[in-house]
Amino acid sequence: MAGLSAEQEAVKARFIEDRGYWRPWCDTLLEIDPGFLTAYSGYAAYPARNGPLSGRMVELIYVAADTSATHLFQPGLLTHLVKAREEGATVADVLDVLSIVATQGLDAVYAGAAILAEEAGIAPSDVLPAPLSDRIASQPAIPPAAAQVLARLDRGYLDAVLDLLSHRGTDGGLSSGEKALIRIALAGCFTGYDAVALRQAIRCALDAGVSPAEVLQAIQQGAHLSVHGTSLGISNLRDAGFL
């Protein structure tokens, strides 16, 4: 676009400060509706600016959201990976995030297996061998009721799931509370909302000492991923002849 006015320069500077990026669609919106760009910037930046989570955790949550199979937004992923590193995140932290992302599909298995068992008249395994019960209890990411159903339907698959969930990566990485926050962000985001998984993750987070304010911030951060739809529309206005 042509030279910017002082007002547009201020809007652009504030957006970059708030969001950490500036893309071609931002230029178009700055030209046709700078007021919306300002309002969006303030809205999207609010959780990180006012919430209790560290900059490192904020960026790791965005990494989880952008790598989730429900979103897969590479431009945002690279931006937030760089910012996560600048905020002190380690490779171990990122690998923990990506490991949690890899298990997101399990929530659908848990729900589907429960429906199958109910419709087929198959009762869950109420009494499990002590070693198996201990393994399940040590994995807060799997609801006990889901584990009982899988134990009856396919014990081998349950063992494979528990092996995956119990994997420990390199030294360091996320704490149990931080892992719960990542699961909250994934289950609470509109792109893959799952009320059952969200409730389970919130309970795990609270039990691990995470505050309600931290939980709320993790949920809030997912909402403004919807701007990626806005950016797609804005990016096509000129080609469609509107501008």
C-alpha positions as CSV (number, residue, x, y, z in Angstrom):
1,M,0.0,0.0,0.0
2,A,1.0,3.7,-0.4
3,G,2.7,5.7,2.3
4,L,1.0,5.3,5.7
5,S,-0.6,8.0,7.7
6,A,0.5,8.7,11.2
7,E,-2.6,6.9,12.5
8,Q,-1.9,3.9,10.4
9,E,1.7,3.8,11.4
10,A,0.6,3.8,15.1
11,V,-1.9,1.0,14.4
12,K,0.7,-1.1,12.7
13,A,3.3,-0.6,15.4
14,R,0.8,-1.5,18.1
15,F,-0.3,-4.7,16.2
16,I,3.3,-5.9,15.8
17,E,4.0,-5.2,19.5
18,D,0.8,-7.1,20.5
19,R,1.0,-10.0,18.1
20,G,4.6,-10.3,17.1
21,Y,4.0,-10.5,13.4
22,W,2.7,-8.5,10.4
23,R,1.4,-10.2,7.3
24,P,0.1,-9.1,3.9
25,W,-3.5,-9.4,5.0
26,C,-2.7,-6.9,7.7
27,D,-1.7,-4.3,5.1
28,T,-5.0,-4.7,3.4
29,L,-7.0,-4.4,6.6
30,L,-4.9,-1.5,7.7
31,E,-5.9,0.2,4.4
32,I,-9.7,-0.5,4.5
33,D,-10.5,-0.9,8.2
34,P,-7.7,0.1,10.7
35,G,-10.2,0.3,13.5
36,F,-11.0,-3.4,13.3
37,L,-7.3,-4.2,13.2
38,T,-6.8,-2.2,16.4
39,A,-9.8,-3.8,18.1
40,Y,-8.6,-7.3,17.1
41,S,-5.1,-6.6,18.3
42,G,-6.3,-5.6,21.7
43,Y,-8.6,-8.5,22.0
44,A,-6.1,-11.1,20.9
45,A,-3.3,-9.7,23.1
46,Y,-5.4,-9.4,26.2
47,P,-4.9,-12.9,27.7
48,A,-1.1,-12.7,27.3
49,R,-0.8,-9.1,28.5
50,N,-3.1,-9.6,31.6
51,G,-3.0,-13.3,32.4
52,P,-0.7,-15.1,34.8
53,L,1.0,-17.5,32.4
54,S,4.7,-16.9,31.5
55,G,5.7,-15.8,28.0
56,R,7.2,-19.3,27.5
57,M,3.9,-21.0,28.4
58,V,1.9,-18.6,26.2
59,E,4.0,-19.5,23.2
60,L,3.9,-23.2,23.8
61,I,0.1,-23.1,23.9
62,Y,0.1,-21.4,20.6
63,V,2.6,-24.0,19.3
64,A,0.1,-26.7,20.4
65,A,-2.8,-25.0,18.7
66,D,-1.0,-24.4,15.4
67,T,0.3,-28.0,15.2
68,S,-3.0,-29.7,16.2
69,A,-4.4,-31.8,13.4
70,T,-7.6,-29.7,13.8
71,H,-5.7,-26.6,12.7
72,L,-2.2,-27.2,11.1
73,F,-1.3,-23.5,10.6
74,Q,2.3,-23.5,9.6
75,P,2.9,-19.7,9.4
76,G,1.7,-19.2,12.9
77,L,3.6,-22.3,14.1
78,L,7.0,-20.9,12.9
79,T,6.2,-17.5,14.5
80,H,5.4,-19.1,17.8
81,L,8.2,-21.6,17.8
82,V,10.7,-18.7,17.4
83,K,9.0,-16.7,20.1
84,A,8.9,-19.8,22.4
85,R,12.6,-20.2,22.0
86,E,13.1,-16.5,22.8
87,E,11.0,-16.9,25.9
88,G,13.2,-19.7,27.2
89,A,11.5,-22.8,25.9
90,T,13.7,-25.9,25.3
91,V,13.6,-28.6,22.7
92,A,12.3,-30.9,25.5
93,D,9.4,-28.5,26.1
94,V,8.5,-28.5,22.5
95,L,8.7,-32.2,22.2
96,D,6.4,-32.6,25.2
97,V,3.9,-30.3,23.5
98,L,4.1,-32.3,20.2
99,S,3.8,-35.6,22.1
100,I,0.5,-34.3,23.6
101,V,-0.7,-33.2,20.2
102,A,-0.1,-36.7,19.0
103,T,-2.5,-38.1,21.5
104,Q,-5.4,-35.6,20.8
105,G,-7.2,-38.2,18.7
106,L,-7.5,-40.6,21.6
107,D,-10.4,-38.6,23.0
108,A,-12.5,-39.7,20.0
109,V,-11.5,-43.3,20.6
110,Y,-12.6,-43.1,24.2
111,A,-16.0,-41.6,23.2
112,G,-16.5,-44.1,20.4
113,A,-15.5,-47.1,22.5
114,A,-18.0,-46.1,25.2
115,I,-20.8,-45.8,22.6
116,L,-19.8,-49.2,21.1
117,A,-19.8,-50.9,24.5
118,E,-23.2,-49.4,25.4
119,E,-24.9,-50.3,22.1
120,A,-23.3,-53.8,22.1
121,G,-24.3,-54.4,25.7
122,I,-20.7,-55.0,26.8
123,A,-20.0,-54.0,30.4
124,P,-16.7,-52.3,31.2
125,S,-14.1,-54.1,33.3
126,D,-15.0,-53.0,36.9
127,V,-12.2,-55.0,38.5
128,L,-8.8,-54.6,36.9
129,P,-5.5,-56.3,37.8
130,A,-3.6,-54.2,40.3
131,P,-0.6,-53.5,38.0
132,L,-3.0,-52.3,35.3
133,S,-5.0,-50.2,37.8
134,D,-1.8,-48.6,38.9
135,R,-0.7,-47.8,35.4
136,I,-4.1,-46.2,34.6
137,A,-4.0,-44.2,37.9
138,S,-0.6,-42.8,37.0
139,Q,-1.8,-41.4,33.6
140,P,-4.2,-38.5,34.3
141,A,-4.7,-38.0,30.5
142,I,-6.9,-41.1,30.3
143,P,-10.3,-41.1,32.1
144,P,-10.6,-44.2,34.3
145,A,-14.0,-45.0,32.7
146,A,-12.5,-45.0,29.3
147,A,-9.7,-47.3,30.4
148,Q,-12.2,-49.7,31.9
149,V,-14.1,-49.9,28.6
150,L,-10.9,-50.4,26.6
151,A,-9.7,-53.1,29.0
152,R,-12.8,-55.1,28.1
153,L,-12.9,-54.4,24.4
154,D,-9.2,-54.5,23.5
155,R,-6.7,-54.9,26.3
156,G,-3.7,-54.9,23.9
157,Y,-4.8,-51.5,22.5
158,L,-5.1,-50.1,26.1
159,D,-1.6,-51.3,26.8
160,A,-0.3,-49.5,23.7
161,V,-2.1,-46.3,24.7
162,L,-0.6,-46.5,28.2
163,D,2.8,-47.0,26.7
164,L,2.4,-43.9,24.6
165,L,1.0,-41.8,27.5
166,S,3.8,-42.9,29.8
167,H,6.6,-42.1,27.5
168,R,9.2,-39.8,29.1
169,G,11.2,-37.7,26.7
170,T,14.6,-36.1,27.2
171,D,15.5,-34.5,30.5
172,G,13.6,-31.4,31.5
173,G,10.4,-30.6,29.6
174,L,7.0,-29.7,30.9
175,S,5.7,-30.2,34.4
176,S,2.5,-32.1,35.0
177,G,0.5,-28.9,35.4
178,E,2.0,-27.5,32.2
179,K,1.1,-30.6,30.3
180,A,-2.5,-30.3,31.6
181,L,-2.6,-26.7,30.4
182,I,-1.6,-27.9,26.9
183,R,-4.4,-30.5,27.0
184,I,-6.8,-27.8,28.2
185,A,-5.8,-25.5,25.3
186,L,-6.4,-28.3,22.8
187,A,-9.7,-29.5,24.2
188,G,-11.0,-26.0,24.9
189,C,-10.2,-24.6,21.4
190,F,-13.1,-24.3,19.0
191,T,-11.2,-26.1,16.3
192,G,-11.3,-29.4,18.4
193,Y,-13.6,-28.6,21.3
194,D,-14.2,-31.7,23.5
195,A,-16.1,-31.0,26.7
196,V,-15.3,-34.4,28.3
197,A,-11.5,-34.1,27.6
198,L,-11.6,-30.5,28.7
199,R,-13.2,-31.3,32.1
200,Q,-10.6,-34.1,32.6
201,A,-7.7,-31.8,31.8
202,I,-9.0,-29.0,34.0
203,R,-9.4,-31.4,36.9
204,C,-5.8,-32.6,36.3
205,A,-4.5,-29.0,36.2
206,L,-6.3,-28.0,39.4
207,D,-5.0,-31.1,41.2
208,A,-1.5,-30.2,40.0
209,G,-1.8,-26.7,41.6
210,V,-2.6,-24.7,38.5
211,S,-4.7,-21.7,39.3
212,P,-8.2,-21.1,37.8
213,A,-6.8,-17.9,36.2
214,E,-4.1,-19.9,34.4
215,V,-6.7,-22.4,33.2
216,L,-8.9,-19.6,31.9
217,Q,-6.0,-18.0,30.0
218,A,-5.2,-21.3,28.3
219,I,-8.8,-21.5,27.1
220,Q,-8.9,-17.8,26.1
221,Q,-5.8,-18.1,23.9
222,G,-7.5,-20.6,21.5
223,A,-10.4,-18.3,20.6
224,H,-8.5,-15.9,18.4
225,L,-7.2,-18.6,16.1
226,S,-10.5,-17.8,14.2
227,V,-8.7,-14.8,12.8
228,H,-7.0,-17.2,10.3
229,G,-10.4,-17.3,8.6
230,T,-10.6,-13.6,8.6
231,S,-7.1,-13.3,7.1
232,L,-8.1,-15.8,4.3
233,G,-11.1,-13.6,3.4
234,I,-9.2,-10.4,3.5
235,S,-6.4,-11.8,1.3
236,N,-8.9,-12.6,-1.4
237,L,-10.8,-9.3,-1.5
238,R,-8.5,-7.7,-4.1
239,D,-8.6,-10.8,-6.5
240,A,-12.4,-10.8,-6.2
241,G,-12.6,-7.2,-7.4
242,F,-13.7,-5.6,-4.2
243,L,-10.6,-3.4,-4.0
